[in-house]
Amino acid sequence: MRLLIISSLFFHGTVSDTGFISQVTDKIYRNNPLNLRFLFDKFITEHGKLYGSVEEYRHRLRIFEKNLMRAVENQALDPSAVHGVTPFSDLTEEEFESRYTGLLNVPREFLNGAPAEELLPVDDLPSNFDWREKGAVSEVKMQGTCGSCWAFSTTGAIEGANFLATGKLLNLSEQQLIDCDHKRATYNVYFVTVGLNAAFMQTYLGGVSCPLICSKRFLNHGVLLVGYGDRGFTPLRLGYRPYWIIKNSWGKRWGDHGYYKLCRGYGECGMNTMVSAVVAAG
């Protein structure tokens, strides 16, 4: 009977997808529990969430409310992006980090011993570049909840490097890498994988993310760099921002169809701290 009661809460009226995935403001739900419940039930329907009891439903509702508040805070700290309700809005920060990040730090002795590559000239580079337009990037995937971001960024880089060498785009198995590589790092690996701080990604919907405060030392998520641009759209009209185009591994329903745009030139969220490139052997 309890499950039937919960399911009956799922369908209070209708809200367009565009309206539901809009930028969060405190006016949506402040001092109005009916608005909060309506948003949560819509969230459940949109993302196919299933809770096994009334207690679990109420627990996730409380977390959802906290994440709405957090989205408002993130919007204030990251005004050039759009923050709001995402597929992860019913997870605590700890749950989100343990399930959907998972990057382990590369041993310092490896970083210290890595040979420095010769700096290449960059004066003649185009102002915008996107490997997706060259056919070198496979579809966005969903990593699941096992903290395997490192495997998805690594296979994406290898797929791109192989495309440059052979002209063929492969779809490599992340599971095979997870099963066979227990060190969680591919040390013998020019597609670029980066580690970054995912603190603002749980609530990210789109735009160019330029957080005012984002630790560059706490790197917990591995992603794939696939391009860059010089005039990123900013919803609040704060001007155009140069940005990196980052392929994530949380499915197409997250972010900008599975992608993240992050300010370029400032090392935002530590993205220039842990960088590796895959080179196909000639």
DONUVO-23151 format. One record per residue (C-alpha): residue number from 1; residue in three letters; x, y, z. Coordinates in steps of 0.001 Angstrom, whole numbers, plus 524288, in hexadecimal, padded with zeros to 5 digits. Layout:
@seq NUM; type ALA; east X; north Y; up Z
...
//
This chain:
@seq 1; type MET; east 80000; north 80000; up 80000
@seq 2; type ARG; east 80B18; north 80959; up 80327
@seq 3; type LEU; east 8110D; north 8078F; up 7F5CD
@seq 4; type LEU; east 803F5; north 80AB0; up 7EF9E
@seq 5; type ILE; east 80316; north 81717; up 7F799
@seq 6; type ILE; east 81098; north 81B3F; up 7F332
@seq 7; type SER; east 80DB8; north 8188C; up 7E4F2
@seq 8; type SER; east 8016D; north 820BA; up 7E5B7
@seq 9; type LEU; east 809E5; north 82C70; up 7E901
@seq 10; type PHE; east 8113F; north 82BA7; up 7DC33
@seq 11; type PHE; east 80756; north 83229; up 7D359
@seq 12; type HIS; east 802C1; north 83F33; up 7D8C4
@seq 13; type GLY; east 7FF6E; north 846B0; up 7CC52
@seq 14; type THR; east 8098E; north 84946; up 7C1DD
@seq 15; type VAL; east 81560; north 851DF; up 7C037
@seq 16; type SER; east 81C9A; north 85366; up 7B366
@seq 17; type ASP; east 82A45; north 84DC0; up 7B30F
@seq 18; type THR; east 82FAB; north 85B2B; up 7B00A
@seq 19; type GLY; east 828E9; north 8610E; up 7BBD4
@seq 20; type PHE; east 82D2A; north 8562D; up 7C4D3
@seq 21; type ILE; east 83B58; north 85699; up 7C0CC
@seq 22; type SER; east 83BE6; north 86542; up 7C266
@seq 23; type GLN; east 84527; north 86C9D; up 7CB15
@seq 24; type VAL; east 841DF; north 86B1C; up 7D96E
@seq 25; type THR; east 83E7B; north 876EA; up 7E1A8
@seq 26; type ASP; east 839E7; north 8770A; up 7EFAF
@seq 27; type LYS; east 82CD3; north 87C93; up 7EB38
@seq 28; type ILE; east 82936; north 86F3D; up 7E5C6
@seq 29; type TYR; east 827AB; north 868B5; up 7F2E1
@seq 30; type ARG; east 82A77; north 871E0; up 7FE2D
@seq 31; type ASN; east 81FDD; north 87125; up 80896
@seq 32; type ASN; east 8177C; north 868B9; up 7FFB0
@seq 33; type PRO; east 8185B; north 85A18; up 8027C
@seq 34; type LEU; east 80E82; north 85725; up 7F7B2
@seq 35; type ASN; east 817B9; north 85CC8; up 7ED80
@seq 36; type LEU; east 822CE; north 854BF; up 7F33B
@seq 37; type ARG; east 81AD3; north 8482F; up 7F2E1
@seq 38; type PHE; east 81663; north 84B1B; up 7E509
@seq 39; type LEU; east 82460; north 84D1F; up 7E06C
@seq 40; type PHE; east 828C4; north 840B1; up 7E71C
@seq 41; type ASP; east 81DD9; north 8387B; up 7E14F
@seq 42; type LYS; east 820F3; north 83E02; up 7D3E5
@seq 43; type PHE; east 82F45; north 83AAA; up 7D628
@seq 44; type ILE; east 82B82; north 82CAB; up 7D9A1
@seq 45; type THR; east 82385; north 82B5C; up 7CD35
@seq 46; type GLU; east 82DD0; north 8317D; up 7C45E
@seq 47; type HIS; east 838C9; north 828C3; up 7C934
@seq 48; type GLY; east 83190; north 81C2B; up 7CC5C
@seq 49; type LYS; east 834F3; north 81C44; up 7DABD
@seq 50; type LEU; east 82FA2; north 81148; up 7E33E
@seq 51; type TYR; east 82F76; north 811AA; up 7F215
@seq 52; type GLY; east 82BFA; north 80597; up 7F9E3
@seq 53; type SER; east 82487; north 80BF7; up 804F7
@seq 54; type VAL; east 81DF3; north 8185B; up 8098A
@seq 55; type GLU; east 82977; north 81A94; up 812AD
@seq 56; type GLU; east 83314; north 81A02; up 80758
@seq 57; type TYR; east 82A86; north 82341; up 7FF70
@seq 58; type ARG; east 82A7C; north 82D19; up 80A86
@seq 59; type HIS; east 8391A; north 82B8B; up 80C81
@seq 60; type ARG; east 83BC3; north 82E49; up 7FE28
@seq 61; type LEU; east 8324A; north 839B0; up 7FE5E
@seq 62; type ARG; east 83A3D; north 84008; up 8093C
@seq 63; type ILE; east 846BC; north 83DEB; up 8018C
@seq 64; type PHE; east 84037; north 84379; up 7F566
@seq 65; type GLU; east 83CA3; north 84FCD; up 7FCEF
@seq 66; type LYS; east 84A99; north 85163; up 801BD
@seq 67; type ASN; east 84F8E; north 84FD5; up 7F3DF
@seq 68; type LEU; east 84644; north 85A61; up 7EF20
@seq 69; type MET; east 84C56; north 86357; up 7F936
@seq 70; type ARG; east 859B9; north 85EFC; up 7F4CE
@seq 71; type ALA; east 8563C; north 861CE; up 7E6A3
@seq 72; type VAL; east 85265; north 86F95; up 7EAA3
@seq 73; type GLU; east 85F73; north 87125; up 7F18B
@seq 74; type ASN; east 866E7; north 86B9D; up 7E5F1
@seq 75; type GLN; east 85FA5; north 874DA; up 7DCE4
@seq 76; type ALA; east 8645D; north 8805B; up 7E50A
@seq 77; type LEU; east 8725B; north 87B52; up 7E4F9
@seq 78; type ASP; east 87203; north 8775E; up 7D6A0
@seq 79; type PRO; east 8692A; north 8816A; up 7CFF4
@seq 80; type SER; east 86DE8; north 87EF7; up 7C213
@seq 81; type ALA; east 86894; north 87103; up 7C286
@seq 82; type VAL; east 85AD8; north 86BEA; up 7C52E
@seq 83; type HIS; east 85885; north 863BA; up 7D152
@seq 84; type GLY; east 84C51; north 85C7C; up 7D556
@seq 85; type VAL; east 845DB; north 84F1B; up 7D5D3
@seq 86; type THR; east 84E11; north 84419; up 7D01D
@seq 87; type PRO; east 84D17; north 83525; up 7D032
@seq 88; type PHE; east 854FA; north 83571; up 7DCD9
@seq 89; type SER; east 84C7B; north 83EBE; up 7E4AD
@seq 90; type ASP; east 84803; north 83415; up 7EE17
@seq 91; type LEU; east 855E3; north 8307F; up 7F22B
@seq 92; type THR; east 85DD0; north 83634; up 7FD42
@seq 93; type GLU; east 86B00; north 83BF7; up 7F9BD
@seq 94; type GLU; east 87183; north 83018; up 7FFC6
@seq 95; type GLU; east 8691B; north 82688; up 7F80F
@seq 96; type PHE; east 86B57; north 82DFD; up 7EB7E
@seq 97; type GLU; east 879FE; north 82E6B; up 7ED5A
@seq 98; type SER; east 87B4D; north 82012; up 7F0F2
@seq 99; type ARG; east 872CD; north 81B5A; up 7E5A2
@seq 100; type TYR; east 875DF; north 8247E; up 7DA6F
@seq 101; type THR; east 883B3; north 82968; up 7DC66
@seq 102; type GLY; east 88E97; north 82046; up 7E0B4
@seq 103; type LEU; east 89B3C; north 825FF; up 7DB6E
@seq 104; type LEU; east 8A6DC; north 821C3; up 7E389
@seq 105; type ASN; east 8B2F4; north 82A2D; up 7E427
@seq 106; type VAL; east 8BE58; north 825DE; up 7DBBC
@seq 107; type PRO; east 8CA23; north 82288; up 7E458
@seq 108; type ARG; east 8D2C8; north 82E62; up 7E654
@seq 109; type GLU; east 8DEF4; north 826C2; up 7E2A2
@seq 110; type PHE; east 8D902; north 82443; up 7D539
@seq 111; type LEU; east 8D5D4; north 8328E; up 7D31B
@seq 112; type ASN; east 8E350; north 836C9; up 7D797
@seq 113; type GLY; east 8E9CA; north 82D0A; up 7CE94
@seq 114; type ALA; east 8E1D4; north 83014; up 7C285
@seq 115; type PRO; east 8EA2B; north 8362A; up 7B7CC
@seq 116; type ALA; east 8E673; north 843E2; up 7B3A5
@seq 117; type GLU; east 8E1C7; north 844F7; up 7A5B6
@seq 118; type GLU; east 8E66D; north 84FC2; up 79CB6
@seq 119; type LEU; east 8DD29; north 85B4A; up 79C4B
@seq 120; type LEU; east 8D6BB; north 85CC2; up 78F10
@seq 121; type PRO; east 8D33C; north 869C7; up 788B1
@seq 122; type VAL; east 8C4FE; north 86D8D; up 78A44
@seq 123; type ASP; east 8C471; north 87A65; up 782D2
@seq 124; type ASP; east 8BDFF; north 8747B; up 776D0
@seq 125; type LEU; east 8B3A6; north 86C69; up 77DB4
@seq 126; type PRO; east 8A576; north 86F00; up 779EB
@seq 127; type SER; east 89D32; north 876C1; up 7836F
@seq 128; type ASN; east 89391; north 86B61; up 7844C
@seq 129; type PHE; east 895C3; north 85CCF; up 782FA
@seq 130; type ASP; east 88D38; north 850F5; up 78577
@seq 131; type TRP; east 8917A; north 842DF; up 78356
@seq 132; type ARG; east 88331; north 83EDA; up 78279
@seq 133; type GLU; east 88230; north 845F8; up 77585
@seq 134; type LYS; east 88D6B; north 83D8F; up 77067
@seq 135; type GLY; east 88695; north 830E4; up 773FE
@seq 136; type ALA; east 890BF; north 82D91; up 77E35
@seq 137; type VAL; east 887ED; north 82CC3; up 78A2F
@seq 138; type SER; east 87EE4; north 8217F; up 78D89
@seq 139; type GLU; east 87176; north 82314; up 793AF
@seq 140; type VAL; east 87015; north 827AD; up 7A1AF
@seq 141; type LYS; east 86EAF; north 81C11; up 7AAC3
@seq 142; type MET; east 8697D; north 819EA; up 7B86C
@seq 143; type GLN; east 873CA; north 814A9; up 7C1A7
@seq 144; type GLY; east 86A30; north 80FB4; up 7CBCB
@seq 145; type THR; east 86C93; north 81083; up 7DA53
@seq 146; type CYS; east 879A3; north 809B5; up 7DC2B
@seq 147; type GLY; east 8828E; north 815A9; up 7DBD4
@seq 148; type SER; east 8889D; north 8120A; up 7CEB4
@seq 149; type CYS; east 88A57; north 81F86; up 7C8AA
@seq 150; type TRP; east 898D6; north 81CFB; up 7C6C4
@seq 151; type ALA; east 895DB; north 81168; up 7BDD4
@seq 152; type PHE; east 88C7B; north 81937; up 7B547
@seq 153; type SER; east 895C8; north 824AC; up 7B399
@seq 154; type THR; east 8A0D4; north 81B3E; up 7B060
@seq 155; type THR; east 8995A; north 81365; up 7A630
@seq 156; type GLY; east 8945C; north 8200D; up 7A02B
@seq 157; type ALA; east 8A245; north 824DC; up 79E99
@seq 158; type ILE; east 8A6B0; north 817F1; up 798AA
@seq 159; type GLU; east 89B1D; north 817F6; up 78F48
@seq 160; type GLY; east 89ED9; north 82594; up 78ABD
@seq 161; type ALA; east 8AD37; north 8225E; up 7892D
@seq 162; type ASN; east 8A9CF; north 81634; up 78162
@seq 163; type PHE; east 8A0E1; north 81E4F; up 778A1
@seq 164; type LEU; east 8ABFE; north 827AD; up 775A9
@seq 165; type ALA; east 8B4E7; north 81C4E; up 7725B
@seq 166; type THR; east 8AB75; north 813C9; up 76A8E
@seq 167; type GLY; east 89F97; north 81BFA; up 7670C
@seq 168; type LYS; east 896EC; north 81229; up 76E26
@seq 169; type LEU; east 88F10; north 81567; up 77A49
@seq 170; type LEU; east 88E9E; north 809F7; up 783A1
@seq 171; type ASN; east 88581; north 807F4; up 78F1C
@seq 172; type LEU; east 88E51; north 80248; up 7998F
@seq 173; type SER; east 88A27; north 7FAF4; up 7A5B0
@seq 174; type GLU; east 88B82; north 80258; up 7B26C
@seq 175; type GLN; east 887CB; north 7F605; up 7B9D2
@seq 176; type GLN; east 89384; north 7EEC4; up 7B46C
@seq 177; type LEU; east 89C67; north 7F9A4; up 7B917
@seq 178; type ILE; east 89600; north 7F991; up 7C684
@seq 179; type ASP; east 89762; north 7EACB; up 7C7AA
@seq 180; type CYS; east 8A588; north 7EA4A; up 7C34C
@seq 181; type ASP; east 8ABA8; north 7F6B7; up 7C8B0
@seq 182; type HIS; east 8AB21; north 7F6BE; up 7D774
@seq 183; type LYS; east 8B3FE; north 80298; up 7D8E6
@seq 184; type ARG; east 8A9A9; north 80B8F; up 7D318
@seq 185; type ALA; east 8B353; north 8128B; up 7CA79
@seq 186; type THR; east 8B8EE; north 81071; up 7BCE9
@seq 187; type TYR; east 8C6C9; north 81530; up 7BDFC
@seq 188; type ASN; east 8CB87; north 81143; up 7B076
@seq 189; type VAL; east 8C273; north 819FA; up 7A935
@seq 190; type TYR; east 8B958; north 834D2; up 79202
@seq 191; type PHE; east 8AB9B; north 8340A; up 79803
@seq 192; type VAL; east 8AC1C; north 83A2E; up 7A564
@seq 193; type THR; east 8A646; north 83507; up 7B1F6
@seq 194; type VAL; east 8A5B7; north 83DE4; up 7BDCA
@seq 195; type GLY; east 8A26E; north 83CDA; up 7CC12
@seq 196; type LEU; east 89A28; north 84773; up 7D224
@seq 197; type ASN; east 89232; north 84B35; up 7DDF6
@seq 198; type ALA; east 88401; north 84794; up 7DB34
@seq 199; type ALA; east 87E68; north 85011; up 7E621
@seq 200; type PHE; east 875A5; north 857E4; up 7DCEF
@seq 201; type MET; east 87201; north 84CDF; up 7D3B5
@seq 202; type GLN; east 86718; north 8466F; up 7DB92
@seq 203; type THR; east 85E16; north 85215; up 7D8FD
@seq 204; type TYR; east 86364; north 8562F; up 7CB91
@seq 205; type LEU; east 859AC; north 85797; up 7C05F
@seq 206; type GLY; east 860E3; north 85F98; up 7B624
@seq 207; type GLY; east 86819; north 86C0E; up 7B2E3
@seq 208; type VAL; east 8766F; north 86E9E; up 7B5A6
@seq 209; type SER; east 87A51; north 86B0F; up 7C378
@seq 210; type CYS; east 88392; north 874F4; up 7C9A9
@seq 211; type PRO; east 8824E; north 872B7; up 7D85F
@seq 212; type LEU; east 88714; north 87DBB; up 7E0FA
@seq 213; type ILE; east 88BDB; north 873B3; up 7EADE
@seq 214; type CYS; east 89010; north 865FD; up 7E6E6
@seq 215; type SER; east 89BAC; north 85F30; up 7ED1A
@seq 216; type LYS; east 8A676; north 85BB6; up 7E391
@seq 217; type ARG; east 8AC4E; north 851AF; up 7ECB9
@seq 218; type PHE; east 8A0CD; north 8489F; up 7EEE3
@seq 219; type LEU; east 89FE8; north 84107; up 7E22A
@seq 220; type ASN; east 895AC; north 8364F; up 7E27F
@seq 221; type HIS; east 89090; north 8346D; up 7D4A9
@seq 222; type GLY; east 896C7; north 8301B; up 7C7D9
@seq 223; type VAL; east 891A3; north 835B3; up 7BB08
@seq 224; type LEU; east 8956F; north 836F5; up 7ACB4
@seq 225; type LEU; east 89902; north 843DB; up 7A64F
@seq 226; type VAL; east 89385; north 84416; up 7986A
@seq 227; type GLY; east 89472; north 85255; up 7943F
@seq 228; type TYR; east 893B0; north 8609F; up 797A2
@seq 229; type GLY; east 88CDE; north 86D33; up 793D6
@seq 230; type ASP; east 88EFD; north 87BBB; up 79587
@seq 231; type ARG; east 88124; north 8810D; up 796F7
@seq 232; type GLY; east 87912; north 878E5; up 7A032
@seq 233; type PHE; east 86ADC; north 87C5F; up 7A2AE
@seq 234; type THR; east 8686C; north 881EF; up 7B038
@seq 235; type PRO; east 85A1C; north 88266; up 7B48A
@seq 236; type LEU; east 85BC5; north 88E4B; up 7BD35
@seq 237; type ARG; east 86270; north 8962D; up 7B280
@seq 238; type LEU; east 86F08; north 897C0; up 7B9DE
@seq 239; type GLY; east 87636; north 897C7; up 7AD0C
@seq 240; type TYR; east 87BFE; north 88CEC; up 7A4ED
@seq 241; type ARG; east 88552; north 88364; up 7AB43
@seq 242; type PRO; east 88FA0; north 87AC0; up 7A4EA
@seq 243; type TYR; east 88D36; north 86CB2; up 7A8CE
@seq 244; type TRP; east 89158; north 85E9A; up 7A813
@seq 245; type ILE; east 8881B; north 8543F; up 7A2A9
@seq 246; type ILE; east 88841; north 84898; up 7ABCD
@seq 247; type LYS; east 88233; north 83B57; up 7A952
@seq 248; type ASN; east 87CA6; north 83581; up 7B5B9
@seq 249; type SER; east 877FA; north 827AC; up 7B8DF
@seq 250; type TRP; east 86AEE; north 82A31; up 7BFA7
@seq 251; type GLY; east 8620A; north 8280A; up 7B3F8
@seq 252; type LYS; east 85BB8; north 83184; up 7AA73
@seq 253; type ARG; east 8515E; north 83632; up 7B405
@seq 254; type TRP; east 85B8D; north 83D09; up 7BC3F
@seq 255; type GLY; east 86132; north 84A6A; up 7B8F6
@seq 256; type ASP; east 861D0; north 84EEB; up 7AACC
@seq 257; type HIS; east 85DD5; north 841D7; up 7A4C5
@seq 258; type GLY; east 8685F; north 83B31; up 7ACC3
@seq 259; type TYR; east 872A1; north 845CC; up 7AB19
@seq 260; type TYR; east 87838; north 85007; up 7B43E
@seq 261; type LYS; east 87D83; north 85D62; up 7B075
@seq 262; type LEU; east 887B5; north 862B0; up 7B9C0
@seq 263; type CYS; east 88EB9; north 86FD0; up 7B96A
@seq 264; type ARG; east 89B6F; north 86F57; up 7B1D6
@seq 265; type GLY; east 8A809; north 875F0; up 7B5C9
@seq 266; type TYR; east 8A69D; north 875EC; up 7C484
@seq 267; type GLY; east 8A8CC; north 867CE; up 7C867
@seq 268; type GLU; east 89AFD; north 867A5; up 7CDD2
@seq 269; type CYS; east 8984C; north 85CBA; up 7D785
@seq 270; type GLY; east 8A635; north 857BA; up 7D5CD
@seq 271; type MET; east 8A453; north 852F6; up 7C7EB
@seq 272; type ASN; east 8B267; north 85643; up 7C43A
@seq 273; type THR; east 8B80D; north 84EC9; up 7CFC1
@seq 274; type MET; east 8B6B7; north 8408D; up 7CB92
@seq 275; type VAL; east 8B787; north 83F81; up 7BCC8
@seq 276; type SER; east 8BB33; north 833DD; up 7B457
@seq 277; type ALA; east 8BB3B; north 8317B; up 7A5C6
@seq 278; type VAL; east 8B995; north 8251A; up 79DD9
@seq 279; type VAL; east 8C2B2; north 823C6; up 7923D
@seq 280; type ALA; east 8C097; north 8192C; up 78820
@seq 281; type ALA; east 8CD3C; north 8124F; up 784A9
@seq 282; type GLY; east 8D143; north 8144C; up 776B0
//
